[in-house]
Each structure stands twice: as C-alpha cells, then as structure tokens.
C-alpha cells in the first residue's frame, strides 16, 4: 500500500520548506502534489489486475495435461531519490520534523510486477490406457520439433502419422536424442521402458529425447504446452530422478483451491487500491474546495 | 480485467466442449462397438511483457520475464480404440474382433467405411450387411437353403446344408490403420479413413497384428460409466471455477467503473 504517513499535528509549527503540508487537521507527508499517491493506488490496481489475468489462465488450464501454472512476483518500485535517503536523526523527546525521514519522492513508491515464473512442480498422473500417451515423472521434457525450432514439452500425448513419424496433437515432431524424428512405421506391440526407450516385440527400435533444463524458471512458454529454452541450457537427462510412464498423462499442476484463494485476495487487494484512489480523490476535492476558503 | 474475462470465456468454452463429449460417451454406454472420445486441451499463446534475461541495469539482467497466458483451447478430440468388453449374444452372425482391425463395409451411397460393430444380418439377396444397410466388403452371400453358418477365427465363413454338406462362402477381411485416432467418425458406428489415419491395410484376421474373430460375440461399448461420471463432475467444477473468475472480473470492472 502507498507509503503515506499521516500523523496528528501537536500544535507544532511546520514549515512548508521541509516537505510537509498541512491539510485541515492532518499533516500528510510528501511533496505537495497529491496525484503521486493516487498513482500509487493505480499501480496496485494494475498489478492486481495482472494477477487476476494469470489466475484466470491457470484456472482455464486446470484440465490441460502437461500444463504448468504461472505465478507473479511483485516488487516495490522506488524512485532514485528514495533509494539514497540519508538516515533520520535519532528519535528522542517530542517528535519534530527533523526526526522524520524526508520523504523526497517516497510517495512515488509503487508496486510493479517484477516477473512471472512458471511453477514446474510435478503434476499428478492419470491413466489413459492409450499406448501413445506418456507421462514424465521428475525433471525432464520431451523435445519437440516445431516450424519455429526445437521446443520442450511435458505433454506426452502423441500420434503416428501415416508414414510412421511420431507427432504431437498439433502435428509437431517428437525427437530422438540427436534431433532425429522418431519413426515407428510398421512396428507392432510397442512398449516404452522407464528410460524412454521404445521396444517392438522385445527389440529396441527408438528412444525419446528427454532433456533437463539447467534453469527451468528461464523457460518461456509459447502456448500449445511448449516451452522455448533459448534463455537456458538443456542436457539429456541421466534418468537418475526421471522416469517415463507409458499409458499415463501428467495432469495440470494447477491447484484449484490456492488459485481460488488467490483470486479472492487479488480481487480484495484491487478493491483496496481503488478505495485508496477514491480517498485521494476526496482529499484533493477538499483541498480544492475547502482549504482555500 | 477484460483479459481475465476473455480467458475465463475460453475456459468455459473448453469445458463445455468436454462436457459434450462426455455426454455423447454416456449416451453410447450401451452401443456395441462404440469407442469413447477424449478431449485434449492445450494452452493458448502467451503475452510476453518482458523476456527473461532482459537487461535491467548496467550489470544486471532480469532473472525472470513476465508472461501472461490467454486461456485454453481444445487441442484435439479423438477416439480411444481400447478393446471393449465381450458380450455373448449367441447370434451366429455376430462377430467380434479381438484385437486390432475393422470390418470394411460399403455404405448405401457407395463409400467405403469401417466398423468395429460386427452385428451382421442377411439382406434379401443373402449378403451379409450391417443393420444400417452397409454391405460387408468383399461381399459374402449366404445361400437361402443354409442351415447354419460357422465363422473361424481367421474369418473363413462356412455354410452347412442338409445332409452334412459344407461349403466355404468366403473369407472376412479386416483392415487396420497406422494411426487409428486419425479416423473420422461418421456416426452409425462407422469410421472413414483420413489423411491422418493413413491408408487402410487389408489383411486376414489373426495375421500381421490384426485381431482374430469370434462368432456369436459382440464388442460392447468401451465407455466406463464410472470414469465418465468422474470426468463429468470434474468438468462441471472446472466450468464453475471459470464462471467464478468471470464473476470476479465483472466485479473488478464494476468497481473501476464506480471509481468516480
């Protein structure tokens, strides 16, 4: 919330020079311009609005296999002046203006969205009884070739093209280690072991490329359950913590309970920010209409 | 706020598409040869306000970016060709495929279609037809004076006549596809091949990975009512959650509008 200091005047003379202004019986910290505080409220409203957008997307994808939820991080955004504020004089005795932090732009403190990050935690698994459905347990992603380049995905719901190439539901190719496409033309009785190796009637016929991202937080979502790994490095998994489950799909890791709770709290925070804006508006109105009388 | 409204709308649309599929599955819980459907969702594109790794100061880069998703879409809906339960009917012209394979039939409009439901009948000229009038391909004609018909597991149809006479009438062929979920459902328990399913590969039952036939049996619907109902409950709750998001978006807009 806006850093607006309000305290009761105790009959002390307060000079305008120090940056405090009298407003009726209240002394408000900050430079004269009130609209800055109003913008603080606006920044809160904008941030909470973005949070609701993120929650809406998480809840819309509560049933999307391989979906990973997004979270927002807020930060306090301060002006340059505020960061270099000298320490206040030690308090003692009656409060005097020199004991207080000079505000010097602190009322410009705002909230900003610092970043969004994707929570790559494990989703639960559900049995689909489809032989071309795979779930990854532990860290790891399938490598998928799209027209835009190689992408990573946690959704292992695949199909075979008439020429035997394995593709995702969008028609992007599933890759083997080294970047070759997986081709299972004419092979019967397929099975896949926990290390992603594909067998047909007991003979190894292929392998999934399962990669781990060095920093999963730097994966960028591109939609259709794909991640772009251009900001981090990836390496083939050693299958020390990773397992492939055939005939299962990983569910979305969205937790409806926490999302609904976050939704309520974001909604209320937004209303509070709007309330602050309205309060500023009323103060300004009083300043304009009553102070000058 | 309008974004969250639109995002919630995509959620409502996707959940209601899923509900239609579940309703169709449950309606066909008793349809022989019916294969259940699966709706798969995928997320829509993301708005990227800040790339991760963007320069935010002289020596610092931002460790995370800002991405906001815009909702969900139905990525695919396809049939699951899991074997259904066997039902003993005792009818000599009921044939079940145990394993992969479809019966090729010719519809009344001349098109070739494929079916898992092998409940055959005889038409006026003795040809084996499905109840919707589609004729088994290649046609097998059962003579009028036939006393009984036996169908072997490899598809050979033999007719018995008076006086222990037996005659082979033909062999039922099965058809398989590389990508069965790519088949197009056209109703009446029939499927048509598509570019995604690949070309039909005809063969003898029991060979090259094709299933064998069993006479006097039918394959029941592979819909599992318990899982369908659980899916239905989930879908309904997910729908409700998306309406709640919409409600919050609406209240937020209202609060904003009433600010002045």
HADDOCK unambig.tbl for C-alpha pairs under 7 A between the chains (distance, minus, plus):
assign (segid A and resid 49 and name CA) (segid B and resid 1 and name CA) 5.94 0.50 0.50
assign (segid A and resid 52 and name CA) (segid B and resid 4 and name CA) 6.40 0.50 0.50
assign (segid A and resid 53 and name CA) (segid B and resid 3 and name CA) 6.14 0.50 0.50
assign (segid A and resid 53 and name CA) (segid B and resid 4 and name CA) 4.53 0.50 0.50
assign (segid A and resid 53 and name CA) (segid B and resid 68 and name CA) 6.98 0.50 0.50
assign (segid A and resid 54 and name CA) (segid B and resid 68 and name CA) 5.73 0.50 0.50
assign (segid A and resid 54 and name CA) (segid B and resid 69 and name CA) 6.45 0.50 0.50
assign (segid A and resid 56 and name CA) (segid B and resid 4 and name CA) 5.47 0.50 0.50
assign (segid A and resid 56 and name CA) (segid B and resid 7 and name CA) 5.93 0.50 0.50
assign (segid A and resid 56 and name CA) (segid B and resid 8 and name CA) 5.80 0.50 0.50
assign (segid A and resid 56 and name CA) (segid B and resid 245 and name CA) 6.14 0.50 0.50
assign (segid A and resid 57 and name CA) (segid B and resid 7 and name CA) 5.94 0.50 0.50
assign (segid A and resid 57 and name CA) (segid B and resid 69 and name CA) 5.47 0.50 0.50
assign (segid A and resid 57 and name CA) (segid B and resid 70 and name CA) 5.92 0.50 0.50
assign (segid A and resid 57 and name CA) (segid B and resid 71 and name CA) 4.85 0.50 0.50
assign (segid A and resid 59 and name CA) (segid B and resid 242 and name CA) 6.56 0.50 0.50
assign (segid A and resid 60 and name CA) (segid B and resid 7 and name CA) 6.82 0.50 0.50
assign (segid A and resid 60 and name CA) (segid B and resid 8 and name CA) 6.04 0.50 0.50
assign (segid A and resid 60 and name CA) (segid B and resid 10 and name CA) 6.96 0.50 0.50
assign (segid A and resid 60 and name CA) (segid B and resid 11 and name CA) 4.24 0.50 0.50
assign (segid A and resid 60 and name CA) (segid B and resid 71 and name CA) 5.67 0.50 0.50
assign (segid A and resid 60 and name CA) (segid B and resid 72 and name CA) 5.85 0.50 0.50
assign (segid A and resid 60 and name CA) (segid B and resid 242 and name CA) 6.43 0.50 0.50
assign (segid A and resid 61 and name CA) (segid B and resid 43 and name CA) 6.58 0.50 0.50
assign (segid A and resid 61 and name CA) (segid B and resid 71 and name CA) 6.85 0.50 0.50
assign (segid A and resid 61 and name CA) (segid B and resid 72 and name CA) 5.81 0.50 0.50
assign (segid A and resid 64 and name CA) (segid B and resid 40 and name CA) 6.96 0.50 0.50
assign (segid A and resid 64 and name CA) (segid B and resid 41 and name CA) 4.86 0.50 0.50
assign (segid A and resid 64 and name CA) (segid B and resid 42 and name CA) 5.69 0.50 0.50
assign (segid A and resid 115 and name CA) (segid B and resid 64 and name CA) 5.38 0.50 0.50
assign (segid A and resid 115 and name CA) (segid B and resid 65 and name CA) 5.02 0.50 0.50
assign (segid A and resid 115 and name CA) (segid B and resid 66 and name CA) 4.55 0.50 0.50
assign (segid A and resid 116 and name CA) (segid B and resid 64 and name CA) 6.44 0.50 0.50
assign (segid A and resid 116 and name CA) (segid B and resid 65 and name CA) 5.82 0.50 0.50
assign (segid A and resid 116 and name CA) (segid B and resid 66 and name CA) 4.50 0.50 0.50
assign (segid A and resid 116 and name CA) (segid B and resid 67 and name CA) 5.87 0.50 0.50
assign (segid A and resid 117 and name CA) (segid B and resid 64 and name CA) 6.36 0.50 0.50
assign (segid A and resid 130 and name CA) (segid B and resid 80 and name CA) 6.88 0.50 0.50
assign (segid A and resid 159 and name CA) (segid B and resid 179 and name CA) 6.68 0.50 0.50
assign (segid A and resid 160 and name CA) (segid B and resid 178 and name CA) 6.79 0.50 0.50
assign (segid A and resid 160 and name CA) (segid B and resid 179 and name CA) 5.36 0.50 0.50
assign (segid A and resid 161 and name CA) (segid B and resid 179 and name CA) 6.36 0.50 0.50
assign (segid A and resid 161 and name CA) (segid B and resid 196 and name CA) 6.09 0.50 0.50
assign (segid A and resid 162 and name CA) (segid B and resid 178 and name CA) 5.72 0.50 0.50
assign (segid A and resid 162 and name CA) (segid B and resid 179 and name CA) 6.47 0.50 0.50
assign (segid A and resid 162 and name CA) (segid B and resid 196 and name CA) 6.29 0.50 0.50
assign (segid A and resid 162 and name CA) (segid B and resid 197 and name CA) 6.06 0.50 0.50
assign (segid A and resid 162 and name CA) (segid B and resid 198 and name CA) 4.17 0.50 0.50
assign (segid A and resid 169 and name CA) (segid B and resid 75 and name CA) 6.83 0.50 0.50
assign (segid A and resid 169 and name CA) (segid B and resid 76 and name CA) 6.32 0.50 0.50
assign (segid A and resid 188 and name CA) (segid B and resid 209 and name CA) 6.64 0.50 0.50
assign (segid A and resid 217 and name CA) (segid B and resid 64 and name CA) 6.96 0.50 0.50
assign (segid A and resid 218 and name CA) (segid B and resid 52 and name CA) 6.26 0.50 0.50
assign (segid A and resid 218 and name CA) (segid B and resid 64 and name CA) 6.35 0.50 0.50
assign (segid A and resid 221 and name CA) (segid B and resid 46 and name CA) 6.70 0.50 0.50
assign (segid A and resid 222 and name CA) (segid B and resid 45 and name CA) 5.78 0.50 0.50
assign (segid A and resid 222 and name CA) (segid B and resid 46 and name CA) 6.11 0.50 0.50
assign (segid A and resid 223 and name CA) (segid B and resid 43 and name CA) 5.33 0.50 0.50
assign (segid A and resid 223 and name CA) (segid B and resid 44 and name CA) 4.90 0.50 0.50
assign (segid A and resid 223 and name CA) (segid B and resid 45 and name CA) 4.10 0.50 0.50
assign (segid A and resid 223 and name CA) (segid B and resid 46 and name CA) 6.11 0.50 0.50
assign (segid A and resid 224 and name CA) (segid B and resid 42 and name CA) 4.98 0.50 0.50
assign (segid A and resid 224 and name CA) (segid B and resid 43 and name CA) 5.00 0.50 0.50
assign (segid A and resid 224 and name CA) (segid B and resid 44 and name CA) 5.99 0.50 0.50
assign (segid A and resid 225 and name CA) (segid B and resid 42 and name CA) 5.97 0.50 0.50
assign (segid A and resid 225 and name CA) (segid B and resid 43 and name CA) 5.92 0.50 0.50
assign (segid A and resid 231 and name CA) (segid B and resid 53 and name CA) 6.85 0.50 0.50
assign (segid A and resid 267 and name CA) (segid B and resid 248 and name CA) 6.77 0.50 0.50
assign (segid A and resid 267 and name CA) (segid B and resid 252 and name CA) 6.88 0.50 0.50
assign (segid A and resid 271 and name CA) (segid B and resid 255 and name CA) 6.95 0.50 0.50
assign (segid A and resid 274 and name CA) (segid B and resid 259 and name CA) 6.93 0.50 0.50
assign (segid A and resid 278 and name CA) (segid B and resid 259 and name CA) 6.44 0.50 0.50
